[in-house]
């Protein structure tokens, strides 16, 4: 387990560094292309059911929802609700980051657990003196929307080390004793891929999001841990953390083998569900040792079948930079669903809390929040801030990578008839299921996070099958009946 003293991290393991020599996109360049801010406001598209709390929020750039195929947003909400509870969808004005954060804080007080920002919405920027590089960095920081009650201040002009009092629009001062996350936050921003129309890329993403939730992927469920030379010695530890989610993780950390050619020709085309490259990078490329580089357009040309990426690759997820690879992997391919990475030098470390939550059936947002909670335990040191403050989640945070392995099948996305019916739905205390066919079947019940909470072998053909669910909290559950003839499933609400 990488429970490391951060004072020693400057040499163990070496920090991922942008070796490209390219400016990863300045705050000034980004600000010049952004609209003027207006007071924060929302135009609600979908509300949670009457009496239900808002557990998760989808905030969309004004006008973007209208460009989607009718029914797309409603379908997305229906896909999310069994996993996260009540969902609010609204178009949000382009306000200041402070106003958006204040609204999230108010909603968290009422039960909000997560948010995804879709399209061009406010970005908080940070100026930080890097404790490792003895240099200064300016970068976009979505952790601003996760730490809702922490103190974030703009007290200096230029980097803090410049020592010039005043405000310049970037956060540079914190009370690091109180920066634990309250919610999880993710981005879906397709405009920065620059390989197609923003609305078309978003539509395609939401279409394959739904398809994966309902159909899934063929076996095997396997992942790739691809570790370049500077981190090769720790490859086994990186792989072991990933095995908390995937039972099969292929480790490639031979210094003579890892290179751009091998990654592009022998790894990206393979049917991995999750890929974790450990490599020096910039926003738009990986820089392997000994090479050659892997550029963003090579990824789009290969079109890897992987769904998820953990990019131990500095600046690779700088979502404000055109053609950043964190967005390219997700929105610039026909299979990508989500990535986690950094907008600056640095990366994720201490991977265990992240993969443990995913392996237990948690969604990506919950795993990201749990990892941040671990990092912040005991206070947020300058070394931890320098490693991690640029970490962002790109894609739908309500996705549950472990759901196919937990045995929760979907149905035919074009079929409107449920494959399993219930005597009463919603129900209280127990469920009564009407199962087709005859003979024995194994019935399993999964809670909203994908965890198995009940299991019983039953005989079909003799009327309703009843399964007790004492003490289970209210929510939307999934029942799966498996027999030699195959599996059928259905969802029900427990009151």
N, C-alpha and C positions, 0 to 999 in steps of 0.2 A: 504494500500500500504506500502511495506516495505522500505520506504525512511528513512533509519535509519542513525543516526550519527555514523560513524564507530568507533569513540572513545569509544562508549558504547557497541560495538558488542561482547566484550569479555564475556559478561554475557547475551546478548539478541540478538538472541537466542544463546545457546551454540554452539561452533564450532564442526563440525564433526571431530572426532579424530580416528586414527587407534589404536584400542585397542587390536589388535591381538598379539602384541609383536614381530611380524615377520618383518625382514628387507624387505622392498618392492622392493628390487632390486637395487643394487648400480650402480653408474656410471661406476665404474671400471669393474664390471661384464658385463655390456652392451658393453663397449668399447672393451673388450677382444674378443667379438664375431662379431664385425663389420669389414667390409672390409677396406682396406686402401683407403684414399680419392684420387681422381684424379680430374683434371680440369673439371669444369662444361661444359657439352655439352648435346645437345638434338638430338634425331633422330625422326623426325616428322612422325607420323602415319596418322593423319587426320588433315587437315587445315579447318578453316572456309571458306565458299563460297567466291569466288572472290569479292573483294570490301567490305567484311564484317569485322568488328572488332573482335578481340579476347576478348570476354566477360568472358569466363571461360576456365580454363586450367585443363586437366587431365595429371598429370605427373606420369609415371609408371616406376617401377624398371626395369632395363635393362634385357631383355630376358623374362620377365613375360608375356607380351602380346602374345608372340608366343605360349604359353601353353594353351591359351583359344581357344574355338571352333570358327572356322572361322565365321565372321559376328557378333560376340558378341560385339566388340567395336563399330562397325558401328551402331548396334541396340541401344546401350546405348546412343550414340551421338544423334540419331534421337529422342530418348525419352527426352533428356535434352533440345534440341534446342528450342522447343516452350516456355520453361520456363526461359531460361537464355540467349538466343541469340547465337552468334558465339562461337563454341567450338574448342579448340586446344587439340589434344591428341598427346603425345610424350613420348618416353622413355628417362629418364634422367640418367646421370651418377651419381655415388656416390661421390659428391663433398663435400666441406665444407658447413656448414649451411650458412656462409656469402655469398658464391657465389650464392647459390640458392636464398637467400633473395634479392641479388642485381638484379638477373634476374626478380624476381617478381616485384621489384620496377620499373624497366624499362618497364615491361609490363603494370603495373598499369598506368603509364604515357600515355599509348596508349589505355586505357579503360578497363583493366582487373579488374574484380570485385571479383573473387573467384578462388580457386584452391583446388583440392583434390590430396593428395599424396598417391599413390597406391603401396604397397609393401614396401621393405626395402629401405627407402630414408633418407637423413640426418636429424638428431635430434639435436636441440639446448637444452643444459642443463643449469639449473640455480642453483646457491647457494644463499639462502635467509635466513636471520635471521628473524624468525617468530615473528611478533609483539604481538601475543597472547600467544603463548606457551613458549616464552622466550627461544626458542631452535632454532636450525638451520636445514635446509632441503636442500637436493639436489634432483632435479626432472626434467624430460623432460618438455619442454615448447613450445607448438606450437604457442603461441601468438607472438613469435618472427617472425613468417611469416605473421602475421596480421598487426602488427605495423611496417610498412616498413620504415618509416622515423625517428623513434625514436632512441635515443642514447642508445645502449646496449654495455657495456664494461666488460672486464675481467681484474680487477685491483688487485685482492687479491689471495693469495695462501691459500686454506682453506676458511672457511666462513668469510664474511666481519668482523665479530667481532673478528676474530683471529688477524687482523691487520698486516698481513705479506704481504707487497707489492709484486706483481708479477702476472703472468698468470698461470692458471692451467686447462684451457679448459672449464670453466664454467662461465656464465655471472653472475655478482654480483653487478653491478653499473649502474644506469639509471638516465636520466633526466626525472623525473616523470611528468613534466609539458607538455610533448609533446608525450604521448604514446597512443593517440586515434588510432583505427584501420583504415587502408586504404582498406583492402580486408577481405574476410572470407576465412578460411582454415579448411580442414578436413582431416582425415586419414582413409584409408582402408588398414589395415595390418592384413592379415589372418595367417601369420606364427606364431604369438604369441599365438594362441589358442592351438596349439600342439595336436589337436584332429583329424587331418587329413592333407592331402597334401595341401600346400599353394595354388596351382593352382586350385585344385578341389573345395576348399572352396570358392575361388574367383569366379569361374564359377557359383557355386550354388547361391552365393549372387547376382550376376548380373542377373541370370535367374529369381529369385523371385522379384528382383527390377523391372524388365520389367513386370512381371506378375501383380504386385501390381499396377503399373502405368496404365495398360490397363484393368484390371479386377476389382481391388479394393477389398474391404472386405464386407461381409454381415453386415446388420444392427444388433445391434445398434452401433452408433459411440459414444463410452464412454471411460472414462479414470479412472484410480485408483490413488488416493492420499493416500499413506500408510505411516503414520507418527508414528514412535516409540516414546517411553516415553519422551525422553529429549526435543522433539519439539512438543509434543501433543497439548500444549496450543495455538500454532500458526497454527494448522492444518486448521482452517477455512480460514485464510489468504492465505495459500498455495493453497487450493482448489479454492478460488475465482480467483486467478491469472490464474489457469489452465482452468477455465471456459471461458476465453477469446478465447480459441481454441475449447474446447469441451463443448457442452451444458449440457452433463451429466457427472459429475465427482463424483465418489463414494469416500467419505472420511472415512477412518478407522483410528481413533486416540484414541480409548479407550485403556488406559494403561493396562487393564486386558486382552485385546483382541490381541493386536499386539505382535506377536512372530513368530519364525521361522516356527512352525508347521502350524499356520493359513496362513501365507504368502505362504507357499509351497503347502498346500493342498486345500485351499479355494480361493486363489487370483491368483496365477500364471496360473492355468489351465483355468481361465475364459476368455471369449472373450472381453478383453479390447484392444483398439488400442494403448493406451499410459499408461505406468506405471511409477509412480514417488515414489520410496521408500526413506524414510528419516530415515537413520540408521547408526550407527557406523560401520565401515567396514575396510577391508584391500583390497589389490588388488584382492584377490581370494575368498573373502567371505564377507557376512554380519554378523554382530554380534548383535543380538537382545537382548533386555532386557525384559523378563528374559532368552531368548534363545528358542530353540537351534539355533546354527549358520546355515546359508544357504551357502553352498559351491558351487563353480562353477560347479562341476560335478552333483550336484542335479538340477541345472538349466538346464543343457543339457538333463538330464533324463526326466524332466518334459516337456521340449520343449514348453514353453508358446506360445500362439498364438499372443501375443502383437507384435506390429511393432516398437514402439518407446519408449525410456526410458530416463528420466531425473534422474540421479543417485546422489542424495544428500547423498553421501556415500564416505568418504575420501579414496583416493588412488585407488578407484574402477576402474578408467579409465587410470591407469598407463600402457599405451599401450606397453611399453618396457618390461614389466614383463610377463612371460609365464602364460597363463590361466587367465589373468586379466578379470574381469567380464564385463567391458565396451565392450570388444571385444567378450566375450562369448555370451552375450545377442544378439549381432548383427550377428556374424559369426558362433557361435556354436549352433544355433537353426535353425529350418527350416522356421521361419517366420520373424526374426529380420531384421530391416532395418537401424536403426541409434540409437545412444545413445549420451548423453552429460553428462560429469562428470569431475572429477578432477584427476590429476596424483599425488596429494599430500594431506596433511590435508587441509580441506576446501571444498568449494562447490559453487554452484550458490546461490545468494540471490537477492532480488529486481527482482522478476521474471516477473513483468508486461511487461517491454519492449519486452522480449523474446516471451511471449505468445500473446501479442497484434499483433506483426508482423505476427506470424503464423496464428492467427485468421483472419487477413485481407487478407490472401492468399499468404503471403511471403513464401519463401523456408527456410529450416533449416539454411543454411549459412547466409542468410540475417538476420534472427532472431538472430542468434548468434552474428553477427557483431553489430546489433542494441543494443543488451544487453551490449556488451563491450563498445559501444559509450556512453551509459548512465553511466556505471560504471566510465568511464574516465572523464566525464564532471566535470569540476572544478578541474582537477588534479587527480593524482593517489596516494592516501595516503599509508603509510606503512600498515595500517590495511586492506585496499582494496587489496593491493598486497598479503598480507598473506592469505586472504580469497580466492582470485580468480586467481592468476597467473598460477595455474596448470590446469585451465579449458580447455578441449579439446572437439572437435566434432568428433565422430567416425561413419563412414558410408558416404553415398552419400549426400552431402550438398544441392544438387539441388532438393531433394524431397520436396513436398508440402503436409504436413499432412492434410491440410484443403481441398485439391482438391476434394475428394469424396463428402464432405458436401456442396461444392459450386456448385454441380450439373454438373461437367465436367466428363461425363462418358468416358470410353475407349471403345474399340471394342474387338472383338474376336482376341486374339493375333495370331491365326493361319490364319486369314482372310486377304488377300492382297487387297480385293476390298473395296474402301471407301463406307461408308453407306450414305453419302451425297455428292452431286457434285455441282460444281460452274460453272457458265457461263464463268467467267474468274478467274484465280488464277495464279499469284498474281492479285490484284485488286487495284483500286484507289478511295477513297472517299466513296464508297458504295460496297456492295456485292450483287450479284444476285445468289440465291440458287435454285437448282432444287430438290424439295421434292417429295418423293414417296407417293402414297396413295391419299386419298381425305378427305374432311372435314377440320375442324379447327385444328390448331396446334400453340403452343407457341414456338416461336423461341427466344433463348437467345444467346448473344455473350459474351464470356469471354476473357479478355486480357491475356497476357503471364503469369501473376501472379495469374490467377484464379478469378479476380474481374469481376463482371457483369458490362458491359459497354453499352449494348443495349438490348432491349426486345420489341417484337411485336407479337401480335396475328394475324395469317395469314390464308388464305384459300388455301388449297392444290388443285392441279389438274387444275389450270388455267394458267399454265406457270410459268416462273421464279418469285421468291419472292425477292423483292429488299429491303435492309435495309441500310439506310444511316449511315455513321460513320464519321461525320464531326469532324475535330480536333483531331482525334485519332492518336497517334504516330505510326510509322511503326513498324512492328513486326509480329509474328505468332499468330493468334487468333484461338479460338475454337468456332464453332457454334453448338448449341444443339437444336434440334426440338423435342418437347414433345407433345404427344397426348394420347388418350385412348389406342391406339395400341402399345404404348411404345415410346422409344426415339431413335433417330439416331443422329449422330454427324459427324463433319468433321472439318479439320483445313485448314486455308487459310492464305496467306501472304498479309499484307496491305502495300502498298508502299507509 
